[in-house]
Amino acid sequence: MKAHVYVTPKTSVLDPQGQTIHNALRKIGFSDVTSVRQGKYFALSLADGLSKQAAHDQVERIAREVLTNPVIEEFTFRIEE
């Protein structure tokens, strides 16, 4: 089983790297992109035999307590078998 965790700055937090990417995209002709938020991606391999609920709970805790700074970042994740 694998978990994919995506961490991005909260929408209320300035994202200068995302803004720089957005400006560069506009300059090279991608005017349909209205905004960019950059972030981090983590791929976690989980032990065989772990229940889907246990995997969900564990990944959520890891993301909240280890992978993000809850003051300025938010996360989403998905689990695949």
ABEGO torsion letter per residue (X at the ends): XBBBBBBBBBAABBBAAAAAAAAAAAAAGBAABABBBBBBBBBBBBBBGBBAAAAAAAAAAAAAAAABBAAABBBBBBBBX
